[in-house]
Amino acid sequence: MKKWYQILWGSQEEDQLVQRVQKVEQKLHGMGDITDEPSYKKEADPDDLTIENAYKTRWIWYHTILAGLMFLLCIIQIAIFLLLAIKL
């Protein structure tokens, strides 16, 4: 089951790359059991700031602020139209 961030920001190219990496790691490690969790399955450390994580965070905040401003502007615009409609 995909996680929410994979659904929102995942791509087919990324999924194919992960599959290729998994195949290569399996070939490199042979038939034996791998006791350590593979690097592609580890959760990202929140303290580890990467360019991709920073971009996603900024993108979310940027668009949230824009949506709030658009909502506020629509309310103000409706109020102006109502005032004009009442006075005319």
Secondary structure, 3 states (H helix, E strand, C coil): CCCHHHHHHCCHHHHHHHHHHHHHHHHHHCCCCCCCCCHHHCCCCCCCCCHHHHHHHHHHHHHHHHHHHHHHHHHHHHHHHHHHHHHC
